[in-house]
Amino acid sequence: MRKFTVSLMGAAALVTAGLALLRQGIGRPGPVEGTVDQVPPGETVPGKISLERLRELGI
């Protein structure tokens, strides 16, 4: 009986922690696109890379 109670309390704690972690992500803003307009040293293209371009490249 004691093992069952402790196991039940542990499962409840895990569910509570999981819900708390899920709720943390609700208020976060979306990703911000890079705003570097100049060409970084040693590069040939500006440092601005969109998410769509990364998907095209397969990254």
C-alpha positions as CSV (number, residue, x, y, z in Angstrom):
1,M,0.0,0.0,0.0
2,R,2.8,2.4,0.8
3,K,4.6,1.8,-2.5
4,F,1.4,2.4,-4.4
5,T,0.9,5.7,-2.6
6,V,4.4,6.9,-3.3
7,S,4.2,5.8,-6.9
8,L,0.9,7.7,-7.3
9,M,2.4,10.8,-5.8
10,G,5.5,10.6,-8.1
11,A,3.3,10.2,-11.2
12,A,1.2,13.2,-10.1
13,A,4.4,15.3,-9.6
14,L,5.6,14.4,-13.1
15,V,2.3,15.3,-14.7
16,T,2.3,18.7,-12.8
17,A,5.9,19.4,-13.9
18,G,5.0,18.6,-17.5
19,L,2.0,20.9,-17.5
20,A,4.1,23.7,-16.0
21,L,6.7,23.3,-18.7
22,L,4.1,23.3,-21.5
23,R,2.4,26.4,-20.1
24,Q,5.8,28.3,-20.1
25,G,6.0,28.3,-23.9
26,I,2.6,29.9,-24.5
27,G,3.6,33.5,-23.9
28,R,6.9,33.4,-25.9
29,P,7.2,35.6,-29.0
30,G,8.0,34.0,-32.4
31,P,11.4,33.8,-34.0
32,V,13.0,37.0,-35.0
33,E,14.7,37.3,-38.4
34,G,18.3,38.4,-38.5
35,T,18.8,42.1,-39.1
36,V,22.5,42.3,-40.1
37,D,22.5,44.3,-43.4
38,Q,26.3,44.4,-43.8
39,V,28.4,41.6,-45.1
40,P,30.3,40.0,-42.2
41,P,34.1,39.9,-42.5
42,G,35.2,36.9,-44.6
43,E,31.7,36.4,-46.1
44,T,30.3,37.2,-49.5
45,V,26.6,37.5,-48.6
46,P,24.8,39.5,-45.9
47,G,24.2,37.8,-42.6
48,K,20.4,37.9,-43.1
49,I,19.1,34.4,-43.5
50,S,15.4,33.6,-43.4
51,L,13.8,30.5,-42.0
52,E,12.5,29.6,-45.5
53,R,16.0,29.8,-47.0
54,L,17.3,27.4,-44.3
55,R,14.6,25.0,-45.1
56,E,15.5,25.2,-48.8
57,L,19.1,24.4,-48.0
58,G,17.9,21.4,-45.9
59,I,19.4,22.6,-42.6
